[in-house]
């Protein structure tokens, strides 16, 4: 990669790794709906790293070095040796892409994401992220790779005994960031997600949408170039889901690559971003400005 990712082996691993297209449809819900659940404000704070929200269904140029490249990837779980979770998958995702990964439950979506974070290793083939082959990566390097990948989950995974500020700061504390950096970056990212006034609240004092925004803030506080989301709106109602998606869209507009597994048909159809559809471990569709398709939301 040119500069999109930082080298995970600097100086012996430092403490911080620092069909034809359909018409584009954009999200047009009023911002006060999102604000009612504490959504990100429409304009970032002065001097902020983050750009304003723009949902334009952009097409990322397919040139240069991919952020993610899968080449003939097969993943077989020992419990199902005759049914590959992924079967001979080849795919490129470029810097600044926003990719929805869709398909039936059991189609291979979560396996695909787990390969990107090296939670699992491919049985065959190459998974290249940030120019590094994760299939051949040594285990001791994995934590340093993950510092460059933000992850957002369906169930939030917040620490119940820490405040909003503490949950986000914890992500920086774990990688040895100095207090001055933490005190500067945590409030900024909390402003981005619209929770600056709730930084002293605990998770059980927040709504589901607010908890997910804390999860997004924690994933983004180290400013990773890649954000991996596994059903981030699965437990949220549509109005709150809209706020989360507007937030992820804003993050993507800054150049962050977003890969998101989802069953949210309406959101995929509204945003018209790149859609990769999986079925029985195979890529059956890779479409720019695509819709969800004919998959049932199971």
C-alpha positions in Angstrom: 0.0 0.0 0.0 1.3 3.5 -0.7 0.3 5.2 2.6 -3.2 4.1 3.4 -2.0 1.8 6.1 1.0 2.1 8.3 3.8 -0.5 8.4 3.1 -3.0 11.2 6.8 -3.9 11.4 8.4 -0.5 11.9 11.5 -0.8 14.0 10.7 -4.2 15.3 7.1 -3.4 16.0 6.7 -0.2 17.8 4.2 0.4 20.6 1.7 2.1 18.3 1.0 1.4 14.6 0.2 4.6 14.3 -25.9 -4.7 -14.7 -25.8 -1.3 -15.6 -26.0 0.8 -12.6 -29.4 1.8 -11.3 -30.2 5.4 -10.5 -28.5 6.6 -7.3 -30.8 7.0 -4.3 -29.7 9.0 -1.3 -30.8 9.0 2.2 -33.0 12.0 2.8 -34.4 11.5 6.3 -34.5 14.7 8.4 -31.5 15.2 10.6 -33.7 15.9 13.6 -34.8 12.2 13.6 -31.2 11.2 14.0 -30.5 13.9 16.5 -33.4 12.6 18.7 -31.2 9.6 19.3 -28.0 11.5 19.6 -26.8 11.1 16.1 -23.8 12.9 14.7 -24.2 16.5 13.9 -24.3 17.6 10.3 -21.1 19.5 10.5 -18.0 18.5 12.4 -16.3 20.7 15.0 -14.0 23.4 13.6 -10.7 21.8 12.5 -12.1 18.3 12.9 -10.5 15.4 11.0 -13.9 14.3 9.8 -15.7 15.5 6.7 -19.4 16.5 6.4 -21.9 13.7 5.5 -22.5 13.1 1.8 -24.5 10.2 0.6 -23.9 10.2 -3.1 -23.4 6.5 -3.9 -19.8 7.3 -5.1 -17.9 4.8 -7.2 -14.3 4.3 -6.1 -11.7 4.1 -8.9 -10.5 0.5 -9.4 -6.8 1.6 -9.7 -3.8 1.3 -7.6 -3.2 -1.2 -4.8 -6.3 -2.7 -3.2 -6.8 -2.3 0.6 -8.1 -5.9 0.6 -7.4 -8.6 -1.9 -8.6 -12.2 -1.7 -7.2 -14.7 -4.2 -8.7 -18.2 -4.5 -9.7 -18.2 -0.8 -11.3 -21.3 0.6 -12.2 -21.7 4.3 -13.3 -25.1 5.7 -14.4 -25.5 9.3 -13.4 -28.9 10.7 -17.0 -29.6 11.8 -18.2 -29.3 8.2 -15.3 -30.7 6.0 -17.5 -31.2 3.0 -19.2 -27.8 3.1 -16.8 -24.9 2.7 -17.8 -21.7 4.4 -16.1 -19.8 1.6 -15.2 -21.6 -1.7 -12.6 -20.2 -4.1 -13.4 -16.5 -3.5 -11.4 -13.8 -5.3 -12.2 -10.2 -4.6 -10.5 -6.7 -4.5 -11.6 -3.8 -2.3 -9.9 -0.5 -2.8 -9.1 2.5 -0.5 -12.2 4.5 0.1 -14.6 1.8 -0.9 -17.9 1.2 0.9 -18.9 -2.4 0.5 -22.1 -4.1 1.7 -21.7 -7.9 2.1 -25.2 -9.5 1.8 -26.7 -13.0 1.7 -28.7 -15.6 3.6 -27.6 -16.5 7.1 -24.9 -19.1 6.7 -23.8 -17.7 3.3 -20.3 -16.9 4.5 -20.6 -13.2 5.5 -19.2 -13.4 9.0 -16.5 -15.8 7.9 -15.5 -13.3 5.3 -15.2 -10.5 7.9 -13.3 -12.8 10.3 -10.7 -13.5 7.6 -10.0 -9.8 7.3 -9.3 -9.4 11.0 -7.3 -12.7 11.1 -9.6 -14.2 13.7 -9.4 -17.2 11.4 -7.0 -18.3 8.7 -7.9 -19.4 5.2 -7.6 -23.1 4.5 -6.4 -22.2 1.0 -5.6 -19.1 -0.9 -4.3 -15.6 0.0 -6.0 -12.9 2.1 -4.0 -9.7 1.7 -4.8 -6.7 3.9 -2.6 -3.6 3.8 -0.2 -5.5 1.6 0.3 -8.3 4.1 -0.7 -11.9 3.5 -2.8 -12.8 6.5 -2.7 -16.5 5.6 1.0 -16.5 6.2 1.2 -13.9 8.9 2.8 -14.9 12.2 0.5 -14.8 15.2 2.5 -12.3 17.1 1.9 -9.7 14.3 -1.9 -10.0 14.4 -2.5 -7.5 17.3 -0.5 -4.9 15.4 -2.6 -5.5 12.3 -5.8 -5.0 14.2 -4.7 -1.6 15.4 -5.3 -0.5 11.9 -8.7 -2.1 11.6 -11.7 -0.7 13.4 -14.5 -3.3 14.2 -18.1 -2.6 15.0 -20.4 -5.5 16.2 -24.1 -6.0 16.4 -24.0 -6.5 20.2 -21.8 -3.3 20.9 -19.3 -5.1 23.2 -19.1 -2.2 25.6 -17.5 -2.4 29.0 -20.4 -1.9 31.5 -18.2 -0.6 34.3 -16.7 2.2 32.2 -18.3 5.5 31.1 -18.7 6.5 27.4 -15.4 8.3 27.6 -13.8 5.4 29.4 -14.9 2.9 26.8 -13.5 4.9 23.9 -10.3 5.8 25.8 -9.7 2.2 26.6 -9.1 1.4 22.9 -6.2 3.9 23.0 -4.9 2.9 26.4 -4.6 -0.7 25.2 -2.1 0.4 22.5 -0.1 2.7 24.7 -1.2 6.0 23.5 -0.1 8.9 25.8 -2.7 10.7 27.9 -2.4 13.9 25.9 -3.4 12.0 22.8 -6.3 10.3 24.5 -7.6 13.6 25.9 -7.5 15.2 22.5 -8.9 12.3 20.3 -11.6 10.9 22.6 -13.7 14.2 22.8 -13.3 14.7 19.1 -14.6 11.3 18.1 -17.5 11.7 20.6 -18.5 15.0 19.0 -18.5 13.2 15.7 -21.0 10.6 16.9 -23.1 13.1 18.8 -22.3 12.0 22.3 -20.1 14.8 23.6 -22.7 15.6 26.3 -23.0 12.0 27.4 -19.3 11.1 27.9 -19.8 10.6 31.6 -22.8 8.2 31.2 -22.5 4.5 31.6 -23.7 2.1 28.8 -26.8 1.1 30.7 -27.9 4.8 30.7 -27.9 4.9 26.9 -30.3 3.8 24.3 -29.4 1.1 21.9 -28.5 3.6 19.1 -26.4 5.6 21.5 -24.5 2.4 22.6 -23.8 1.5 19.0 -22.5 5.0 18.4 -20.1 4.5 21.3 -19.0 1.3 19.6 -18.4 3.2 16.3 -16.4 5.9 18.2 -14.3 3.3 19.9 -13.6 1.7 16.5 -12.6 5.0 14.9 -10.7 6.7 17.7 -7.4 5.4 16.5 -8.3 6.7 13.0 -7.9 3.3 11.3 -8.0 3.2 7.4 -10.3 0.2 7.5 -13.6 -0.3 9.3 -15.2 -3.7 9.4 -18.8 -3.9 10.6 -20.7 -7.1 11.4 -24.5 -6.4 11.4 -24.1 -3.0 13.2 -27.8 -2.1 12.9 -29.2 -5.6 13.5 -30.6 -4.8 16.9 -31.8 -1.3 16.1 -35.0 0.1 14.8 -35.1 1.7 11.4 -34.9 5.4 12.5 -31.9 4.7 14.7 -30.3 2.5 12.1 -30.5 5.5 9.7 -28.4 7.6 12.2 -25.7 4.9 12.4 -25.5 4.5 8.6 -25.3 8.3 8.1 -22.4 8.2 10.6 -20.6 5.4 8.8 -21.2 7.2 5.5 -19.5 10.3 6.9 -16.6 8.3 8.1 -16.3 6.7 4.6 -16.2 10.2 3.1 -13.0 10.9 4.9 -11.3 8.1 2.9 -11.8 5.2 5.4 -12.6 1.9 3.7 -15.8 0.4 5.1 -16.8 -3.3 4.7 -20.2 -4.1 6.3 -22.1 -7.4 6.5 -25.8 -6.7 6.8 -29.4 -8.0 6.4 -30.8 -4.4 6.3 -32.4 -4.5 2.9 -33.9 -1.0 3.0 -30.6 0.6 4.0 -28.7 -1.2 1.2 -31.3 -0.2 -1.3 -31.2 3.4 -0.2 -27.5 4.0 -0.1 -26.7 2.3 -3.5 -23.1 1.4 -2.7 -21.0 -1.5 -3.9 -22.8 -4.8 -3.0 -21.1 -8.2 -2.8 -23.6 -11.0 -2.5 -22.6 -14.4 -1.1 -24.4 -17.7 -1.5 -23.1 -21.0 -0.1 -19.6 -19.6 0.2 -19.5 -18.2 -3.4 -19.6 -14.6 -4.6 -22.7 -14.6 -6.8 -22.8 -10.8 -7.4 -20.4 -7.9 -7.2 -22.3 -4.7 -8.2 -21.5 -1.0 -8.1 -24.4 1.0 -6.7 -26.2 -2.2 -6.1 -29.4 -3.1 -4.2 -29.9 -5.8 -1.7 -31.4 -8.2 -4.2 -33.7 -11.1 -3.6 -32.4 -12.3 -0.4 -34.7 -12.8 2.5 -33.7 -11.0 5.7 -33.3 -14.0 7.8 
